């Protein structure tokens, strides 16, 4: 069986790690499914920054430290190392300008998922429409 390669959006991580998040159960279920599929999980550095920034505002510091150790564990998550060349920079700008209501980070994730052929998992409605 081929293992799925999944690029995670911060919306999924935030829902999973924050028990008070309105989508927490959905996040737990998603990770359970990924574990059952033995999926290879990928994180873009911008997603790590975005996730930790949001969680810092919503959970206690002790839990945040535990989450940091999980997120930075390379046995759990692969890092996406992806430098944009000139062609990709123009594609990024085009995607960002063309798709209404997505952030620059979302545009980066769309592009990275397409370029590296990774499934993009998000709970963001606007981003999910573009996948």
Secondary structure as GFF3:
##gff-version 3
##sequence-region A 1 131
A	DSSP	beta_strand	5	8	.	.	.	ID=ss1
A	DSSP	alpha_helix	10	17	.	.	.	ID=ss2
A	DSSP	alpha_helix	24	36	.	.	.	ID=ss3
A	DSSP	beta_strand	40	44	.	.	.	ID=ss4
A	DSSP	alpha_helix	45	58	.	.	.	ID=ss5
A	DSSP	alpha_helix	61	71	.	.	.	ID=ss6
A	DSSP	beta_strand	77	80	.	.	.	ID=ss7
A	DSSP	alpha_helix	86	98	.	.	.	ID=ss8
A	DSSP	alpha_helix	104	116	.	.	.	ID=ss9
A	DSSP	beta_strand	119	121	.	.	.	ID=ss10
A	DSSP	alpha_helix	125	130	.	.	.	ID=ss11
###
